[in-house]
Amino acid sequence: MAESREIREASLGEIALVFLKLGMIAFGGPAAHLAMMEEEFVRRRQWITQADFLDRLATANLIPGPSSTEVAIFVGQLKRGWRGLIVAGCCFLIPAAVTVSVIAWAYVRFGSLPKAEGVLSAIKPAVVAIVIQALGKLGRTGVRTTLLAVIAVLAAVLSLLGVSPVLVLVFAGLVSAAALAMKSRLLCAVGFPKVAGLQKVLGLPKVVAGAMAVAAVGAAFPVGLGRLFLSFLKIGLVVFGSGYVLLAFLQTEFVERLHWLTVKQLIDAVAVGQFTPGPVFTTATFIGYVVAGWMGAVVATVGIFLPGFVLVAVSGSFLPRLRRSAIAAAALDGVVAGSLALMAVVTWQLGKASIVDWTTLIVFGVSLIALLRLQVNSAWLIAAAAVVGLVMR
């Protein structure tokens, strides 16, 4: 339905206001963020087609960094070029970074985290409903053939078996491209060279090389703000996946290697990243403050998010070219289907962890009805769930 509508323009001011709003209400992790963005930009404001949104989602999942933040940056770039790229990305993450910095200040001063279990317990079932609604709408565009449906199912199975998200997406893209190549009887002569070209276009070998160079420089850099920046820059260049993947890198870098944090401080940092709105990668902001105060918070935030801005700026111009190549477009279709499968798996896992009693089941059911039948805006739904959580507490 969205594909037939006229795409609307957006000013930098509009982009800033919308992303500031999303940055303040985007609870629940990347899957929830993406669901809210789909509602805001595809259906309500018609800034982007559903196909373009899915292409940006697929590309964001193939490059390191926080996928939902990178989709936000992609949308800003599509609407207003490099200015939109900067405004969208910064406005989406600044509310979370400020919130996390204030919590980190209180943590350092008082030695404990604020209690938010009641609010979170009500918000999470509402978030599950929001993501389910988005999956239904995105699936109609992203999984439009039997082959893509099969690829999505296989990707979900691989994810549930514990296969790395990046490997799942590469598998999905290769299967889709190979199927087209076989159909065209060009598998050996055309198929695999062009599929390999997709990886080259997205710059993954350069990313790995850059990460190795940053790691080498970081190893010899003196301890201080510069070292803090390089450590987070390195992590931003190599981390794929969720906040739990980020946890492993942070443990290795700051607990085991640099000895700047205790295990308890690291777990608290990740917890703050989880229960505040916006990107989970603002865990870096918390760590930066604990290590080096307000300046450390700024340096850490810039370090971990900078690679995402650069990678989006570099890869965004290649997407139209990819779509003009039949093999590359087929590979991208497979990655889209795989991305939706990963989103579905995360939703299932979040649902199991969030819907644990009659109260959370009722919140989930009412939220789903409000979204599907009454077309309630997700922002109002999150606010209502937060109120319920406060009353429950």
N, C-alpha and C positions, 0 to 999 in steps of 0.2 A: 504493500500500500504506500509506504514512504517513498518508494522508488519513483512513483508517478507524480509526486508533488514538486513544486518549484523550490529549488534550494535558495534559502535566504542568505543575504549578506549579514555580517556582524561587525560592529565597530570594536576598536580596542577596549573602549569603556565597557561595552556589553560583555566582552570576553572576560575582562577582569572581574566584573561583578558576579557573573555566573560561576566562575571557577572559585572565587572567594566563598560563595555560598556552598558549593560542593565540598570545598576543603573544610568547612565547619560542620557538615552533617554526614560526611562519608565514613560512617562506621562500618566495620565488618570485613575489612580486607579487600584485596584486589577484585574478587568476583563481585562483591557488592558495589564497589566503586564503578566498575564497568557497567553494571546493570543501571545504575543511576545516570551515568553518562549517556547510555543508549536512550533512556527515557527523555533526557534533557535535550540532546542534540539531534537525535533522529526523529523522534515523534513529536515533541512539544515545539521546538524551535526550528526544526527542519534546516539545520546548518549543514548537514552531511547526510548522504544516502546510507542506507543500511549496508550496502555492498562496500562502500568506501570505509565505513566504520569497521567492518569485519577484516578488511585488508590491513588496516592500521593495527587492529588487535593481533592479527597473525604475525605481523612484522615485529610488534612489541614483544611478543612471546619468543621470538627468535634471537633477540639481542639482549645483552645483559642489562640488569637494572630492574626497577619497579615497573611492572607492565602497565598498571593503571595510570601512573604518572606519565609514562611515555605515550600512552594513548591521548591523554590530555594535551601533551606537547604537540602531538601529531595534529590534533583538531585545531589548535591555535595556529600552527604552521599552515594548514590547509586554508584557513579563513583569512589570515593576515600576514603570511610570510614569516620572516625571522622575528619581526616585532611581536606577532601573535604567538609564536613559539615561546618566546621568553615570558610574555605576560601570562599566558595560560599555565605554563609550568610553575612559575613563581607563585601565582595566586592560588593554585591548588595546594601547594605544599607549605606556604607561609603560615596559614592558620594553625596547621598541625605543629609546625616547628616552634611557633610562639607558645602554644599550649604546652608542648613537651618541655620547653625551656623553663617555664614557670613551675611545672611539676618537679623538674630536676633541681631548681633552686630550693623548693620546699623540702625535697628529699635530702639534699646536702645539709640543710639547716636543721631539720627535725629528725632525719634518719629513718623515715618510713614513707610508704606510698599512701595516697588517699584511697579510701574505700569506695569502689564503684561497682561492686558485684551486683547489687539490686538493679541498677539501671542497665547494666550490660546483659543481665539475664533476660530482660524484656526486649531489649533492642535486637539481640541476635535472632530470635525467631522471626521478627519482622524483616530482618535482612535476608533470611532464607527465602521468605515469600517474594521479596523484591527480585532476587536473583532467579528464582523459578520463572517469574513472569518474563524477565528479559531473555532467558534461555529459550522460552517458547517462541518469542518473536524473532530472535536472532537465528534460531534453528531453521525457520522457514526459508531464510535466505542462504544461510551457510551450509545447510545439509539438504540440498535440493535434488539430489539424485540417489539412486540405490547404492552406487559405488561409494559416494561420500558418507552415506549412512553406515555402510559396512566399515569404512575407515574410522568413523567416529566411535563405533562400538569397539573395534580392536584397540583404538587409542585409550579408551576408558579402561579396558581390561588390563592393558600394559601398565597404565598408571596405578590401578589398584594392586598390581603385582609388585609395585615399587620401582618401576623403571623411571629413570630421570626424565623430567618434563621435556628437556631439550631433545633427548633421544626419541621420545614419543613423537614430537613434532617433526623431527627429521624423517622418521619412519613414515608418518602420515603423508608428508610431501613427496617422498620417493615413490610410495605406492601409487599415489594419484598420478604422478608424472609418468611412471612406468606403464600404467594402464593405458594412458593416452598414446604413449609411444608404441605400445604393442598394437593398439587399434590401428594406428597409422603405418605399421610395419617399418618403423624407424628407430626401433629400440637401440640397436648397436650404433647406427650411423649418426643419429640425432639426439636421442633421448638422454642418455647419461651425461654427455658433455654439457647440455643445456641445464640439466638439473644441478650439476656441479657448479655451473655458472651462477645459479641462484645463490648459492652459499657465498661465492666470491663477491657478487653484487652487494649482498648484505654486509660484507666486510668482516665476517667472522674470523678469518685467518689474521687480519690486521688487528682485530680486537685482542686475540690471544697474544700476538707479538707485542702489542702495546702494553698489555698487562704484565708480561714478562719483563719488559723494560722498566716499567714503573716499580715492579717488585725489586729489581736489581738496584735501582736508585734509592728506594726506600730503605733497603737493608743497610746502606752506608750513610744515611742522613741522620744528623744528630737529633736527639730527643727534644721535642718542643712542638710548637704549633705547626711547623713545617712537616715534621714527622707524622703528626696527627693527620694532617691533610693528605699526605701521600699514602698513609695506611688506608684511609677511607676511599681515596681515589682508586687504589688497587682493588679494594673490595667491590666498589661500584662497577669496575670493568670486568669482573669475573663471576659475579653472583647471578645465577638464574634461579627462578622459583620463588618460594614463599619466604615468610619471615623465619620459618624453622630452618631453611637452608642458610639464611643469613646468620642464624645463631651459631652454626658450626664454624663459619669463617670468623666471626667475632671472638668466639672461644679461643681459636688457634692464635689469632693476632694479639688480642688485648689481655687475655688471661695467661696463656701458656708462653707466648713469645716475648711480649713487652712487659708483662706483669704489672699493668696499669690498673687492672680491675680484679676484684675477687669474683668467684663464681656467683655468689649471691647478688652482687651489684649487676652482673651481666644478666641474670634472670630477671631482676627488677627492671632493667633497661628494656628488655624485650617485652615484658608485661606492659610497660607504659606505651610502647609502640603499638601493642595490640588493642588496648582499651581506649586510646585516643582516636579521634577521627583523622582521616587523611592517610598518607602512605605509611606502611609499617616501617619503612626505611628511616623514619624519623627517630628510630631507636638510636641512630648515629648522633642525633642532636643531644639526646640524654647523655650518652657516653661522653661526648665532647664537653658538656657542661661539668660533669663529674670530674673529668680529667683536668680541664683548664678553664673553667668558669664560662662567662658569657662569650668571650672570644673563641673559646674552644667549641662552644655550641655552633657558632657561625661557621667556623673552619670545617668542622666535621660534616655539617649539613651540605655545604658547598662541595666538599670532596666526594661524598657518596652520590650526590645527584648530578654533578657535572657531566659524567660520562653519558647519562641518559639524554641530556640536552644535545650533546655533540653527535651521538649516534643517530638520534632522530633527524637532526639537521642534515646529516650525510645520507641517510637511507631514504628519507622522504621523497627526494627527487627521482629515485629509481623505480618507485611503485608503478607509475604509468607505463614505463618501459617494460616492466615485468608482465603487465597485463597484455601488452602487444605481442608477446611471445607465447605461443600456444602451450609449449612444454612448461615454461616458467609459470604461466597462469594456472595450469593444472596443478603444479606443485603447490602454489599459493592456496588454491582451493582446498587441497589436502591438509595444509597447515591450519587453515580456517576451521575445517571440520575437527581436526585434532585439538585445537584451542578450545572449541566449544565442549568437547569431551572432557578436557581437563577441568574446565569451569564446572561441568556437571558433577565430576568426582569431588571437587572441593565443596560444592553445595551439599552433596550427600554427607560428607564428613562433618561439615558445619552443622547440618541438621541433626545428625546423631548426637553431637556434643551439646546442642542448644535446646532441643525439644525433649526435655527430661521429665516433665510432670504435667499435670492437667493445666496448670496456669500457662506454661509456655506453649502447650498445644493449642489452647484457646487463643493466645496472642497470635500464633502462626495462622490458625484458621481464619480469624477475623481479618488479619492483614491480607491474606490471599484473596478473600472475598472483596475487600475494599479496593484492591488493585485490579482484579479481573472484572468485577461487575460495576464498581462505582468509579473506576479510573482516578482514584485518589493519588495525588502527587506524593512521591516517595519521601520528600522532605517533611511533609506533614505527618506521614506515617511514622517516621523515625522520632519526631517530636512527641507524638502521642504515646509511642512505646516507652520513651524515656520517662514520661509522666507516670505511666503505669508502673514502671520499675521503681520510681521514687515512692509511690504509694505502697507497693509490695514490701519495700524495705522498711 
